[in-house]
Amino acid sequence: MRPHHQLHIPPMEVEPLYRSVGQTVKPAARTVKSVNLLKITRQALEKSHLKHRWLASLFGCSEQLISAQLSDHAEDKHLSMRKMGRIEELGFWREFLHLLAEDLGYDVLVVTPDQKQAIRDLLAASANLQRVNAL
């Protein structure tokens, strides 16, 4: 019989593994760089073809005030998050979220509802195939 030799390793932190489809090891906490929400808002308005005049009428203020609020140089002016909630244009929010995610370093993949369902069906079929192969 061979003698059993065990290495003396100090206790270490264990990273949990998530075996579910689509989940990975949780990333370590990251710091967020300074996000320029005004720039993202300006770009989202431009990409969704919305004008400052439209936003001013929605907010009940002048177009000049909206321009000042969207400027990086007018630190005493700011956009109200409550008023931003009045924007009901889906195109604006889609662009806003896409730009924000990219600014935070995420790649955004946009899929239609039909594509999303096809992906779900493919994942379900893959899970069933794995169960059959395991038997």
C-alpha positions as CSV (number, residue, x, y, z in Angstrom):
1,M,0.0,0.0,0.0
2,R,1.2,3.5,-0.8
3,P,1.3,6.1,1.9
4,H,-1.2,8.9,1.4
5,H,0.4,12.4,1.1
6,Q,-1.7,15.5,1.3
7,L,-0.5,18.9,0.4
8,H,-0.8,21.5,3.1
9,I,-2.8,24.3,1.3
10,P,-4.3,27.1,3.3
11,P,-8.0,27.8,3.0
12,M,-9.0,29.7,-0.2
13,E,-12.1,31.5,-1.4
14,V,-14.2,29.3,-3.7
15,E,-16.0,30.7,-6.7
16,P,-19.4,29.2,-7.2
17,L,-20.2,27.6,-10.6
18,Y,-23.6,28.1,-12.1
19,R,-24.5,25.1,-14.2
20,S,-27.8,26.6,-15.7
21,V,-27.9,27.5,-19.3
22,G,-26.8,31.1,-20.0
23,Q,-25.3,31.7,-16.5
24,T,-21.6,32.0,-15.8
25,V,-19.4,32.7,-12.8
26,K,-20.5,36.0,-11.2
27,P,-18.0,38.7,-12.2
28,A,-16.0,40.5,-9.5
29,A,-17.2,43.9,-8.5
30,R,-16.2,46.5,-11.0
31,T,-16.0,50.2,-10.7
32,V,-18.1,52.2,-13.2
33,K,-16.3,54.9,-15.2
34,S,-17.9,58.3,-15.2
35,V,-21.0,58.0,-17.4
36,N,-21.9,61.1,-19.4
37,L,-25.7,60.9,-19.4
38,L,-26.1,64.2,-21.1
39,K,-24.1,63.0,-24.1
40,I,-26.0,59.8,-24.2
41,T,-29.3,61.7,-24.0
42,R,-28.2,64.0,-26.8
43,Q,-27.2,61.1,-29.0
44,A,-30.4,59.1,-28.2
45,L,-32.4,62.2,-29.2
46,E,-30.5,62.5,-32.5
47,K,-30.6,58.8,-33.4
48,S,-34.4,58.7,-32.7
49,H,-34.9,61.9,-34.8
50,L,-36.4,63.9,-31.9
51,K,-35.8,67.7,-31.7
52,H,-35.1,69.9,-28.8
53,R,-38.3,71.7,-29.6
54,W,-40.3,68.5,-29.2
55,L,-38.6,67.8,-25.8
56,A,-39.2,71.4,-24.7
57,S,-42.9,71.1,-25.4
58,L,-43.1,67.8,-23.6
59,F,-41.3,69.3,-20.5
60,G,-43.3,72.6,-20.7
61,C,-40.2,74.8,-21.0
62,S,-38.3,76.8,-23.6
63,E,-36.1,75.2,-26.3
64,Q,-33.2,77.4,-25.0
65,L,-33.5,75.8,-21.6
66,I,-33.5,72.3,-23.0
67,S,-30.4,73.2,-25.0
68,A,-28.7,74.6,-21.9
69,Q,-29.7,71.5,-19.9
70,L,-28.3,69.2,-22.5
71,S,-25.0,71.2,-22.7
72,D,-21.9,69.9,-20.9
73,H,-21.0,73.5,-20.1
74,A,-24.1,74.7,-18.2
75,E,-23.4,73.1,-14.8
76,D,-26.2,75.1,-13.1
77,K,-28.8,73.6,-15.5
78,H,-29.9,70.0,-15.3
79,L,-32.4,67.6,-16.8
80,S,-35.1,66.4,-14.4
81,M,-35.3,62.6,-14.2
82,R,-39.0,63.0,-13.4
83,K,-39.5,64.9,-16.6
84,M,-37.4,62.3,-18.5
85,G,-40.1,59.8,-17.4
86,R,-42.6,61.7,-19.6
87,I,-40.8,60.5,-22.8
88,E,-43.0,57.8,-24.2
89,E,-41.1,57.4,-27.5
90,L,-39.9,53.8,-27.6
91,G,-37.2,54.7,-30.1
92,F,-35.6,57.2,-27.8
93,W,-35.4,54.7,-24.9
94,R,-34.1,51.9,-27.1
95,E,-31.3,54.2,-28.3
96,F,-30.7,55.5,-24.8
97,L,-30.3,52.0,-23.3
98,H,-28.2,50.8,-26.2
99,L,-25.8,53.8,-25.9
100,L,-25.7,53.5,-22.1
101,A,-24.8,49.8,-22.2
102,E,-22.1,50.4,-24.8
103,D,-20.7,53.2,-22.6
104,L,-20.5,50.8,-19.7
105,G,-18.5,48.4,-21.9
106,Y,-21.2,45.9,-22.8
107,D,-21.9,44.6,-26.3
108,V,-25.5,44.8,-27.1
109,L,-27.2,42.3,-29.3
110,V,-30.7,43.3,-30.4
111,V,-33.1,40.4,-31.4
112,T,-36.7,40.5,-32.5
113,P,-39.3,38.6,-30.4
114,D,-39.3,35.8,-33.0
115,Q,-35.5,35.5,-32.8
116,K,-35.7,35.4,-29.0
117,Q,-38.3,32.6,-29.1
118,A,-36.1,30.7,-31.6
119,I,-33.1,31.0,-29.3
120,R,-35.2,29.7,-26.4
121,D,-36.4,26.8,-28.4
122,L,-32.8,26.0,-29.5
123,L,-31.7,26.1,-25.8
124,A,-34.5,23.8,-24.7
125,A,-33.7,21.3,-27.5
126,S,-30.1,21.4,-26.5
127,A,-30.9,20.7,-22.9
128,N,-33.2,17.8,-23.9
129,L,-30.4,16.4,-26.1
130,Q,-27.9,16.6,-23.2
131,R,-30.4,14.6,-21.0
132,V,-30.8,12.0,-23.7
133,N,-27.1,11.6,-24.2
134,A,-26.5,11.3,-20.5
135,L,-28.7,8.3,-20.3
